[in-house]
Amino acid sequence: MPTRFLAVPLLGAAMLVAACGGGAASPSVAPATAAPATEAPASEAPAATGTAVALGDTSLGAVLVDGKGMTLYMFTADADGVSACSGDCLASWPVLAGEGATPGEGLDAADFGSITRDDGTSQVTFFDMPLYTFVGDKAAGDVTGQGVGDKWYVLRADGTVIK
């Protein structure tokens, strides 16, 4: 009985969200229906977790990018899954925050992990290397951080550093 009372407001919210989608093409939203007693409730379905990471096309080839298409970098001063970038370094090299990754096509979830930074936040790793973006990259696919200080580099899908 109580789940029926929750379904009505949730259905109304879903319809409101769908109505506010604008004129652009958007995925269709099917109305919620009661599941037969033999099916598990939708809330028990596995959900994608972690920070989105994909392969993006750049002038250096296919490299790791975040969910917005911004190039990801590794720092050669990082070692053994520990970030050496803190303080002023983070102003130019923001961490890819998260407790793991949701990898895109061509990437293996087993290659990703996370570390806990000194400040207690989580940072996504790839082959145990903490990942960062670069504030100098202004658009998806930019690689202006490549080779900065001979310490910052992009990565291929197999973890190879491009120098």
N, C-alpha and C positions, 0 to 999 in steps of 0.2 A: 504493500500500500504506500509507504512513504516514498518509494522511488517514483511513483506516478506523479506525486506532487512536485518533485524536482524536475521531471521531464518537461512539464509545461513551460516554466520560466527558461529552461535551457533551449528549448525549441524556439521560443520567442526571441531569445538573444541571438541564436544562429540566423534566424530570418532577418533580424535587424542588421547584423553584420553583412549578410549577403546583399541586402538592399543598398548598403552604403558603398558598394564596390565600385561605383562609377561606371563610365562607359567602356573602360578597357576590358579586354578579355580576361576573365578570371575563372578559376575552377568552379564547377557547379557544386552546390551544397545540397546534399540529399537530406530530406527531413528525417528527424530521428524517429525510429520505430522501436517498439518493444521487441526485445530478442526472445526467441523461444526459450523455454526453460532449460533446454539441453545445451545451449550455447553459453560461453563465458561472457560476462558483461564486457562492453567495450573498454571500460576502465582498466581491465586486466590485460588488454592487448599490449605487447611490447612496444615501447616508443623509442624513437631515435634519441640518443642522448649524446652530449658532448658538443664541442665547438665544431662548426662546419669547416672542413679543409678539403680542397680540391686541387686538381692540376689546372693551371692556367697557361695560356699561350703568351709568351713574352719574346723579346728580341734574343733571349738566351735559350729559347726552346720552352718545353713544358716544365714548369716548376711549381712548387707548392704555393698555394694562395689561400687566403681566408675566405669566409662566406661572402665577402663583398668583392672578391677578386683581387684583393691587395696582396702583393708579393710577401711571402714569409722568408725570414732570414735566420741563419744560425750564427753564433758568435764563437770564434775560435778560442776565446779565453774561458768559455764554459767547459767544464770537465766533470765526468762522473755524475751526470744528471744534476749538477748544481749550477745555478745562474751566477755569473760574475758581473752582471749588469745591474747596477742599483744607483740610487741617487740621481745625479745629473744624466747619467747614461740613459735612464728610462724616459727622459724628456724627448730624446730623439729616437729611441728604440722601444716603443711600448710592447709589453709582453702580449702574447696570444693567451688570454686568460681562459681557463676552463679546466675541468677535471677529466680530460680525455677528448677525443675527437670523433666526429661522425665523418668518416672519409668518403670522398666522392669516387667516381669510377676511376679505376687504375691504381687505387691506393688500398693498402691492407690495414684493417683496424688493428691487427697485432703489432704493427710498427709504431703505434702511437701510445702515449701514456701521459702522465702528468707528474709534476713535482710540486712540493709545497715550498714557496719562497720564504725568505726570512721574515717578511711582513705577514705571513700566514695565508696569502692568496695562492691559488693554484695556477700553474702555467702548463700549457700543452707542450709535450715533447714529441719528437720524431726520431726514432732510433736513439733514444735517451738524450737528444740534444734539445734544449729549450728553444722555443720558436718566438720570433719577434716580427713586428712590422716596422716600417721606417717612415718617419714623418715627412721625409722628402719626397716620397712617392705620393703623387696627387691623384692618379687615376689607376684603375684596374690595369694590371699588366706592366706598370712602371717598374723598373729595376734600378733606380738611382742609388740605392744602398749597396749595390753589388761592389765588393772589393773595398769598401770604405775602410781606411786605416789598415788595409791588408788583414782585416779581422772579421768582416761581415760578408756572408755568402749565401746564395740561394741553393736550394736542394732539389734534386730530381726525385722521382717516385721511388727509386730504389735506395734512397738515402745518400747517394753520391753528391758530394759538394762540387758545385761548378765554380772553378776559379779562373 
